[in-house]
Amino acid sequence: MALPEQVQPTDPALDEPVAQASALRLTLASPLYRGATLAVFLSALGFSAAAPQIASFLVNELHASLTAAGLFYLTSLTAPVAGYLVGRRSDRTGRRLGLFRVCAVAGSVGWAGIAYSTELWMPYVISAVIGAFGGAATSQLFAAVHDELKAHPGPNNDGVVAVVRMALTGGWVVGPVAGSFLAAQTSLRTMLLATAVCTLAQIVPLGLLRTASAVPAGPDDPGAGHRSPGLRAMLPLLAFTGLYVLVYAGEPIKYAYLPIYMNTQLHLPAGLSGAIIGIQPLVEIVLMPVAVIVARRTGMMQLMVLGAGFGVAANICFAVTGNPVGLFAGQILMGGVWGVFATLGIIVAQRLLPTAVATASAIFMSSTALASALGGAAGGVGAAAVGLPRVFLIPATLALAAVVGLAATARSVPREH
């Protein structure tokens, strides 16, 4: 039976069968995949530029105490609620890109509101209410990409997700440097306005593109358009997300205390400290496409067990080595952690709740907010109780718990390739 014109097995932009095209060529040939890749890069660029500077903004511009500035990050706890509401609406209507645009506009308005804040309470309320919905934009893009990949199955579909996810990581590589430079050359308020611009600009690469509704045509289709999945159906996803939180909780601890440890106790030169911090995202980007290839042989969940094990080893390196070689080794291992989890996490989450992929995407991607809150609290208590560098034994323990949980999960679910 002949396929509709828009899904012919050959693509003029590729000049070869789509099923045999590489993930990169598939991404470049599709307006949706290409637009999503650019959009997530712009989103990550803006957010990562502001994230390291927001505490300085609260202290220097709004005269917050250091304690009050630290509490700002707890406003991200509303993100999972907002993400779930947006995801549920998306799964009911199937209109992913419309909700993506609404969330992007909300995020831009939120950052602009923070930039123009004149009272200390304003950024907290804006971030908790408006910013929470802005953070759901990216999950809608991944849901739209999932729908398109499901409609056009091929051996390199997971590779397309990896390419889009690499763009998100790329934004996090560039953003902190760009944000620091812009804040130093202009002001913190200008830098936050630039974040608002980047957040709004993520709409541009997709233009007025529309995708087919994800709502199924037939009443027997268990996909979108039916009632929201119940708690029992969501339990595997929630369990997996909880294990991901345990792995990710080490990141805020590391970024808060590893620079302090290197500067105040090891007295490393600034250039060497910067190189240690910067090697992780470079390793991560290199390993992301490799993770897709390896997962086809080992299974995704099985590879994640190994990735969480890397997290245990990395934090032990931070805690016990006490020299640049050990810290480099820890950061390289952390690059391995996120080369695996950043690539495969969203794919696994969507497969664990296939009847509501937007909800799955939103819940999984908002888990970083929960992990940041957990890591921040655990790191603060741990640093006061055991000091540096032994505080890194806390994320090592959390990652070890994730290894055990993921190993149990890997035995209980069919192997996914």
N, C-alpha and C positions, 0 to 999 in steps of 0.2 A: 504494500500500500504506500502510495506516495506521501511524503511528509509535506506539511505546509511550507510555504516559501521561506518563511523566516527561520525555519529550523532544518534547512537542507543540510545533508551531511558534509557539504563543502562550503567554505566561507571564502569569498573573494579576497578578503584581507589576509587570509592565510595561504590561499592557493594550494591547500592540501586537506585531506580529510580532517575534520574537527577532532574526531576521536583520537587521531594520531598526533595532533598538534601539541607542542610543549605547553606547559602551564603559562609561561610568560607570553607566548604568542596568542593563546586563548584570551588572556587578560587584556592584551593590547587591542585585539580585534573586536572585543565586545564593548559597546558604549557603557553598559552597566558596570562591568568589571573594571574597566579603565577609570570610569568616573568614581567608583567606590574607592579605588586605590588612591587617587588624588585627594578625595574627600577625607579619608581617615588620616592621611599624612597632614593635611592642614589642621584637622581637629587636634591631633596629637602635638603638632608644632605649637599651637596656641596654648593648649593646656599645660604642656610641660615647660613652656616659657614662664608661665605665671606661678606654677606650683612651688618652686623653690623661693619665690620672691614675696609670696603673700604674707608670710609672717613679718618680714621686714616692712611691708606696707602698713600692716596693722600697728606695728610698734612706732615707726617713724612718722607716719602721716596721721594716724588716729590716736596715737599716744596710749596704745594698749600695753599692759604688762606682758612679760614673757609668758607667764602662765595663761593669760587670756588669749594670747596669740596662738599658743599650742592647742587650746581648746577649739580653735576654728576648724581644725581638721575633723572634729566630731560631727560637723554639719553634713559630712558625706554619708552619715548613717541613714539619711532619708533617701539616698539614691536607690537602694534596692526596692523600696516601696514604690517610688516613682517609676522605676524600670519595669516592675511587675505590672503596674497599671497600664503603662504604654504598651507593653508586650501583649497583654491580654486583649487590649483594644485592637492591636494589629492582627492578632490571630483571628479575631472575630470578623474583621472587615477585609483582611488580606491586602490592605493598601499600605505597603511598607514605606514607599518613598514620600507619600504625603505626610505621614507621621514623622519621618526623618526630617523633613523641612520645618515642620512645626517645632520639633525639639531643637533643631539648630538655631532657629530664631530665638527661642526661649533662652538657650545658652548664651547667645550673643547679648541679648538684653541683660541677662544676669551679670556678665562680666563688665558691661558698660556701667551698670548700676553700682557695682563694687568700686569701679574706678572713680566715680563721681560721689562716693559716699562721704558724708561730712560728720556722721556720728558713728561711734564704735559699734552700736547694735546693728547698723544697716547691713554690713557685709555678711553677718551671721544669718540674718533673716533671709536675705536675698539668696545666699548660697543654699540654705536648707530648703527653700520653697521653689525658687525659679531654677537655680543651678541644678537641682536634682533631676528635673525633667530634661534640661539641656544635655545631661550626660547620657540620656537614653538614645541619642541620635545614632551613635555608632552601632548599637545593637540592631537597629532597624536596617542599617545597610547590610550587616551580615545576614540578617533574615532574608533580605531581598536577593542577595547573592546565592543563598541556599536554595531559594525557590527556583532561580534560573538554572542552577546546576542540577537540581532534581529533574527539571524539565528536559535537560540536555545531558544525560548521563555520559560519562566518559572516564577513561583510566586516569586522567590528569586533573580531575575535578578538585581533589584535595590540594593539589599543587596551586590551583587558583586561589583557594582560601589562604594558602601560605604566602602567596605574593601580596595579597591584600594586607595580611597581618604583618608582613615585613615592612610595608609602608607605614603602618602604625608605629612599629619599633623605630623606623627611620626618623619619624617626627620627634620621638623621645630622645634620639641622639642629638639632633640639631637644636631642639627647642631650648633646653636649659642654657646653652651657650649663647644663643640669639637673645634670649630674655635678659641674661646678665649684661650683655653688651648694650642692649637698647636701654635698660634701666640706668646704666652708668652714663650713657651719652645724653639721655633726656631726663626722664623721671619715672618713678614707679607707677604713677597714674597713667602716663603715656604707654608704658609697657602693658598695663592691664587693658587699655583701649585697643592696643594691637592684638591682644588675645581675643577681644570681642570681635575684631575684624576677621581674624583667622577662623573663628567659630562660625561666623556668618558666611565666610567665603567658601566653606565646604559644600555649600549648596551649588556653587557655580559649576564645578566639573560635571554634574549630572544634569544641569540645565533644566529643561522642562520634561525630561525623560519620564515616561510612565511604564510600569511593568504590568503584565497581566495579573489580575487579582488572584491571590492564593486561595480564595474560597473555592471549594470543590464544586463540580457541576452536579454530582450525584449525591443523593441522601445517604448512601452507604459508605461514602468516602470518609474516613476517620480524621481528615485533616481539618484545616481552619474553617471557620464559619459555624462550627458547632459549639456547644457549651465548653466553658473552660475546663481543663483537666482537673480532676480532684487531687487531694493531697496524696492519696495512695499512688496515683500515677506519677506524681512529681517526686516521690521519695528518692528514687535513684539519682535524679538530677540534683536534689538538695544535698544528698550525701556526697556526691562527687564535688559539688561546689564547696561544701564544708571542708573537704580534704584539700582543695585548691587554696582555700583561705589559710590553712595551716602552713602550706608551702610559701605563699606570698607574704605572710606576716613577717618573715625575716627581712624583707626589703626595706620597710621603714626603719627597722632597727639598724640595718647596715648603713643606710644613707644618713641616719642621724648620728651614729657613734663611730663608724669607721673613719671618717675624716678627722674627728676629734682625737681618736686613738693614734692615728698616723702623725698628727701635728704636735700633740701635747706630750705623748709618751715615747713615740719612736723618733720624733723630730726629723721626719723625712722632708726633703726639699719639696717645694710646691709642685715642681714639674713632675717629680716621681709620684707624688700623691695623685696628681691629675691623671697620670698614665695608668695607675692602678685602678682608679675609678672608671676610666674611659674604656678599658679593655673589655669589660663585660658586654656592652651592647654590640661591639664589633664581633665578638665571638658568637653572640646570639644570632646576629643577622646571617653570618656564614653558615651556622648550623641549622637554621630554620628549614631550608629546602632539603637538607640531608635528613632531618627528622621525618619528613613525609616519606622518603624512600625507605628508610629503615623500618618505619611503622608498617609498611606493606608486608614486610617479612616477619616481624615480631608480634604485630598487633599493637594498637594504640595504647591501650591501658597497660600492657606489659612494658612498653617503652617509658610510660610515665612513672612506673615504679622505679626504674633506673634513674629517671630525671630527679625524682624526689630524693633518691639516694645521693645524687650529686650535691643536693642542697645540704644534706647532713655533713658530707665531707667538706664542703666549702666553709660552712660555719665553724667546724672544728679547726680548719686552717686559720681562720680569723682569731679563734680563741687561744690557740696554743703555740703557733709558730713564732710570732714576734719578730719577723724580719720581712723585707720586701718580697723575697722569693715565695714565702708562704702566702703572703697577701695576693700576689699575682696568681698563684695556684688557686686560691679560693675564688678569685674573680673569674678565672677561666672556667672553673667548675660551675659557678653561678651562670655564666653564659650558656653552659650546657643545660642547666635547669630550664632557663627561659627559651632556649632554642627548641626544647621539647614542648613545654607547657604553652608558650605563646602561640605556637603553631597548631597544636592538636587540641588544646583545651576547648575552643569554641566548637570544633567539629564533634568532639565527644559529647559535649553538652547538648547540641542539637539532636544527636542520635539517641540520647537518653530520653528525650521528649519529642518524638517526631511529629506528633499531632499538634504541637504548638511551638514551632521553632522560634518565633519572635519572643515568646515568653521565656523559653530556654535561653536564648541569647541575652535577653535583658537581665535575667537572674544571674547568669554566669558572669557577665561583664561588670555587673555592679558589685560582685564579690570583692573586687579590689578595694572598694570603700570600706567594707567590713574588715578586710585584712589590715588595712592601714590603721583603723581604730584599734584592732587587737594588738598589732605590732607596736603601735605607739604606746599603748598602756603597758604592755608587757615589758617593753624596752625601758620605759621610764622607771618602773618598779625594780626591774632587774639591775639597771645601772646603779641605782641607789643602794641596792642590797649587796651585790657582789662586785660591782665596779667593772672597769675595762681591763682586759678584753674578755673576761669571763662571761659578760653579758651575752656574748654570741653563742654560748651553750644553750640559751633559751630557744633561739630559732633552730638550732641543731636538734633539740628535743622535739619541737613542733614538726619539723620535717621528718623525723624518725616516725612519729605517730602517723604522718601522712603515708610513709612507705608501707607501714603495716596495713592501713586502711585501703590503700590502692591495691596492694597485693591480694587482699581478701576480695575486693571488688573484681579484680582481673580474673579470679577463679570462678566467680559467680555469673559473669556475663559472657556471651559468645564473643569470640575473637573478632575484632573489626579491623579491616585492612583499608 
